[in-house]
């Protein structure tokens, strides 16, 4: 029986020219549609991140073939290409937003000479929220948190929570570390800010042994066909280094946390 949950990581979904670099931050919309159809056809259970949290706390059983769908940065092309497919299948999804850059270009791409596609506006975010899409924080300005001083880390995580809650009119309980960059200071700042769950770029299934504020994910790359997706769903990754964990941070089997 499967005991882990595969949290899949996407970024942009759309139409892109073939590429050799940054492949994990793009997904062709036709492949995305086929991937979602594959999940539906072969009996995968797509969970919201709230449901992931409940399962890992022991408040609900982990379904066989459990998957969650996450999208980093909050690109406008999510609305055009990913949302209609998700709606067709009735799949929940978590989109992590950069609170200080809503409606602006993804300016950090410029340093690599890439196009800077627009991020969703506050109006678009509210529209999708009404349609059932979940939103979490991806910091205020999309910096590598582990490279910042402690005060900047705290500002990034607390400011983004406050700003996104103002936009949504709802609590924001989920966080995602930009670039996967985090250290113990960042994890503690996320905990102090009141987030219940946070995701990284460590590649593995999420289990009850994980710290809820450093959950692993599996990136879906631009080149992944259905065989590639199947491989990512079923491989048991061993991280190159042990994930960061706070003392006594894992969920108990009885869900006492």
N, C-alpha and C positions, 0 to 999 in steps of 0.2 A: 504494500500500500504506500502511496506517495504521502510523505509527511511534510514536505517543504512547499513553499509557494514561490513560483517563478515571477518575480516582478520585472517586467520588460521595460526597457528604457528606449524611448524614441525622442527625436528632436523635431526636425522639419519633416513634413510629408508634402510631396508635390512632384513637379516635373523638373528633373535635373540632368545636366550633361554628365557623361561618364567622368569619374574622378579617381584619383589615386590616393589622395590625402583626405582626412577628416570624414571618412566614409560613415563612421558611426553617428554622425550628426545629420544624416540625410536618409530618407526612405522614399523610393519611387511610389507614387500613389497607386499604381496598378498592383505593385507587389504588396503594398499595405492592404488593399482590398482582398487580395488572395490570401494573405496571412490571416485576416479576420475571418474570412470564410472557412479557412482550415480549422481555426479554433472552434467555430460553431459546428462544423461538420463532424469533427472527431471528439466531441464531448468534453472539451475543456470548460472549466467553470471560471468565468471571468469575474473577479471580485473587485469591489471598490477598496480603496485603501483603508477606509473605516472597517470594512469587513476583514481585511487582512489583519488589522490590529486586533479585532475581536477573536479571530482564529488563533493568533499567536498568544493571546492572553489566556486561552483555554475557555473562552466564553461561548465558542461555537466550534464544531469539528472542522478540521481542515479537509475540504472536499478533495477527492482524487483529481489529479490533473488541474490543480488550482493555479491560476494566472492572474496577475494584475497588470494594468496598462498605465504607464506614466509617460508624460511628455514634458520635456524640459524647455524652459525659456518663454513659452507662450507665443509662438509665431502666429501671425494672421492666417498663414496657409493651413493651420489646423482647422480653422472654420470651413475653409473651402474644400479641403480634401479628406481630412480624417473624420470630422464630426458627422458628415452624412453616412459614412460607412459604419461608424459606431452606433448611430441611431438606428440604422437598418437592422443591426443584430441585437440591439438592446444592451450593448456593452457599456458598463461604467468606465470612467477614465479620470485620472488625476493629471491636471496641468499645473506645473510649477511656474509661478510668475515672478518677474523682477519688478518690484513695486515702483521703483523710481524711473522705470523706462517704459511704462505702458504707453502704447501708441507711437513709440519712437523706433528708429532703425536699430538693428542689432549691431551697434557700432564696434563691438570687440572683434567682429569679423574683418574689419578693415586692415588690421595689422598683418593679416595673412593674405591680403590682396583679394579677398572674397567679396561678393556682393553682400550688402547689409539688408536682408529682408525685414519688413516691418513686424513689430510685435503687436499683439492685440491691444486695442484701446480699452479704456475702462468701460465704455458703452458695450463693446463686444463681450467683454468678460461678464458683465451683468446679464446680457442676453443669453449666453451659454449657461450661466449659472441657473437661470430660470428653466433652461432645457434639461437640467440634470447633470451637467458636467461639474466635477469637483475641482477646486482650486487650492493650491498650497503656495508656500513662499519659496522663492529661489534667491533670497536676499534682496537688498534694496538696490544695489548697483552692479551685481554680477562680478564680484572680485573673488580671488582665491583666498578664502578665509584663513587658512593656515599661514599665509604670508603677511597677515595684518597684525597690528598690535591689538591687545586685548580690548581696549575701548572701542576700536573700530569694529571688531568682531561683534561686540554687544550691540553697537548701533545698527549694524547691518541686519541682524536677526530681529531685533525689537522694532526698529522702524518699519521693516517690511511687513511684519505682522500687523502693526497698527494701521498702516496705510491700506493694506488689502482688506482688513476688516471694515474699514470705512467704505471702500468700494463695494464690497459684497453685502454689507449689512448683516454679516454672519461671522461666527468664530472661524479662525484659521488655525487648525491643529497640526498641519503637516508641513514639513520643511524638506528641502533638497539642497545639498551642498553644491554650490557652483563648481564646475570642473571636478567634482568629487573631492575637492580640497577641504580637509578637516583635520584637526588635532583635538586633544582633550579640551583645550580652551574653547574651541568652537562647539564641541558637543555639550559642554557644561553651559555655555551661553544659550544654546537652543533649549536646553532643559529649563534654565532659569526664566526664559521668555514665555514658557508655558506650552510649547509644542509637545504633542504626545508621540510623534512619529517622525523619523527623518530617514532619508535614503542617501546612499552613497553610489560610487561606481565600482565597488568591490563585486566581483562576478561570482555569484553562488545563489542557490535558492535561499529564501528566508525561512528560518526555523525558530522554534521557541528558545533555542540557545543564543539567539542574537540579541544584542542590545536594541531596543526599539528605536533608539536614536542613531543607529548606524546600520540600518538594514541594507543588505546587498541587493544588487539588480543585475540584469543581463542586457547589454546593449544590443539592439537589432541594427545591423549595418546595412548600408546602401546595397551591398552585393548579395544580401541574404535572400536566396530563393526559399521554397517551402522545405527543401531538405535542410538548408541552413537554419531555418527557424526551428525545425524539429530537433536538430542537433543542440541548439541553444537551450531548448526546453528540457532536454533529457540529460545533458552533460552535468556532471557533479564537479563543478569547478573547485579547485583548491587555491585559495588566494595566495599570492606570492609572499605576503606578509600577514601576520595576524591582524584582524580588524581591531580598531580602537573600541574599547568597552569601558564603561564606568563600573565601579565595584557594585556587585549585587544588582546588575541591570537587566538580566535576562528575565523573561516571563516564566512564572511558575506553571507547572502543569495544571494546577487548580485554578489558575487565573486570579491569584491573590493580589496582583498589583493593580 
